[in-house]
Amino acid sequence: MSHLEQKSTSRVKKVRKLYHLDSTDVEFVREYARQKGVSESEVIRLSVRKFKKNIAVDPFQKLIGSVNAGPNLASKHDEVIYE
């Protein structure tokens, strides 16, 4: 069973929000919710949770490009690191 097919068991307080979606997205959410027997809100909540997991940040991302050691650094990285 996929993550969208599972009903939420979360007891976290929910906050009412208003979002604007394209009509094609609205139709998708409506139809998917109908097929799976869940609310449209549940489809959105579970989709957001999956999206959050997929955009996990690389802990070394901030370091990329932070050192200027000249050309061919990748091929001689051990020399640069251990000097």
N, C-alpha and C positions, 0 to 999 in steps of 0.2 A: 504494500500500500504506500503511495507517495505521500509526501508531507502535506499536500493540499487535500488529500483524501481523509486525513485524520482530523477529527473535531478537536478544537482547542479545549484543554482542560485547565488553562491558566486561570488563576484566581486574582490576577493583578487587576487593579482598578483601571477601568477603561475611560478614556477621555473622548468626548464627542468632538469630531472635527469635520470640516467641510472641505472637500477637494474637488477640483474640476478635472474630468477625464474626457478624452475624445470619445465620440459616440461609438466607435468600433471597440474601444476598450470597455466601455460600459456594457455593450452587448456581450462581449466575451465573459466578463465577470458574472453577469446575470445568468448566462447559459451554463457556465461551469458550475456555479453555485446550485442551480436547479438540478443539474445532472448528478452532483455529489451529495445533494441533500443537506447543504450547509447554507448559512447566510452569505450574502454578498460581502458583508463586513468581515466575515471569517476568511473568505478568499483573499481579501486585501491584507488582513493581518498576517496570514501565513505567507503570502507572497513577500511582504516586507521583511519578515524574519529570514526567509531564504535569501533574499537580496543582501541582507546584512552579513550573512555567513559568506557569501560569494565575494564581498569586497574587503575581506580581511586585509589589513595593511601589513606589508613586509616590514619587519622591524629594522631592516638595514636600508630601507628606501631613502631615509634622510641622509645617509652617508654617500649615496651614489653621486658622484661628481663633486664631492667636497674636498678632494685632494687633487692637486694639479702636479703630477709627477712626470709630465711629458708623454711623448708618443710611445706606443708599444708597452704600456704599463701592464696590460693583461698577461703578456708573454713573459714578463720578468717580475711578476708580483712578489715572489718569494724574496728576491733580492731587495726590493723596496721595503717590504715589511720588516725584514730582519736586519736591516742596516742600522 
